[in-house]
Amino acid sequence: MLPALHAARGYAHVVVAPHLDDAVLSCGGQIALLTQSGVRVLAVTLCAGRPPHAAELSPFAQYLHREWALGADPIGRRREEDAQALALLNCDGLHLDQLDAPYRVADYGVGDGWRGTVAADDPLIAAADAILTQLWAQQPEARFYVPLGVGNHVDHQVMCAAGLKLAHRGAAVVWYEDAPYAAKEPAAVSERLQQLAVPLVPHVVDIGTVLERKLRAIAVYQSQLHELFGTVLMEQMMIEYAAAVAGMEGGYGERVWRLPMVEGHAQT
């Protein structure tokens, strides 16, 4: 685990995640393929900050803390889970201190506000742009993986938009399908693409040889499995999703999306 943002240098692939599980859930197979071939990969989680001790928790944040059952320091425990999961994939990690949606904006912590419209004054917007800009400056040849925003979580939407800005400035950016949202609601991928109205093209990566490693890494997030998968076995949902992504060709896959102007970048 890297100590700070300025230490994130010399990586060929940087997976940018809103939360402490998104990189492994959505890109775990690609990470495993890259690291086993000797490529350095960094997973950067933006919203890994602890809310102030005196802060009044929103209703949704209170629900999450009950669901996670992680005691007095739930974010610290979630960081530990993420570090263990990344270690299984031989992936370096960096946890930043932005706050998760229900801690950050009052409207996000009520009802389904976290899956609504991004607030115009959301501080994560400027923070995400600045963080991605610094990461790109520190490794200008890297490929950056950012969420597509499937499921409309506001944090994922902000990161998707930040990735678009970075790509238009010349960085190599791809968008990953947000799991498990994409697995639960297959039509949500095409709906999200329509919302973006950006001409992205798909690329499927065969992860059959490393699928078991990805599943073992996901299983480390014990505090999150019920919230993410409900009564469905995680392994069942993720295997079925990977098979659906692979499609008629058979096997198991993860899918990323690219702007046409970067379609020619080789997929390592």
Secondary structure as GFF3:
##gff-version 3
##sequence-region A 1 268
A	DSSP	three_ten_helix	5	7	.	.	.	ID=ss1
A	DSSP	beta_strand	13	17	.	.	.	ID=ss2
A	DSSP	alpha_helix	22	36	.	.	.	ID=ss3
A	DSSP	beta_strand	41	45	.	.	.	ID=ss4
A	DSSP	alpha_helix	59	68	.	.	.	ID=ss5
A	DSSP	alpha_helix	74	88	.	.	.	ID=ss6
A	DSSP	beta_strand	92	95	.	.	.	ID=ss7
A	DSSP	alpha_helix	101	104	.	.	.	ID=ss8
A	DSSP	three_ten_helix	106	109	.	.	.	ID=ss9
A	DSSP	three_ten_helix	113	115	.	.	.	ID=ss10
A	DSSP	alpha_helix	123	138	.	.	.	ID=ss11
A	DSSP	beta_strand	143	147	.	.	.	ID=ss12
A	DSSP	alpha_helix	154	168	.	.	.	ID=ss13
A	DSSP	beta_strand	172	176	.	.	.	ID=ss14
A	DSSP	alpha_helix	181	184	.	.	.	ID=ss15
A	DSSP	alpha_helix	187	196	.	.	.	ID=ss16
A	DSSP	beta_strand	201	206	.	.	.	ID=ss17
A	DSSP	three_ten_helix	208	210	.	.	.	ID=ss18
A	DSSP	alpha_helix	211	219	.	.	.	ID=ss19
A	DSSP	alpha_helix	225	229	.	.	.	ID=ss20
A	DSSP	alpha_helix	234	246	.	.	.	ID=ss21
A	DSSP	three_ten_helix	247	249	.	.	.	ID=ss22
A	DSSP	beta_strand	253	258	.	.	.	ID=ss23
A	DSSP	three_ten_helix	260	262	.	.	.	ID=ss24
###
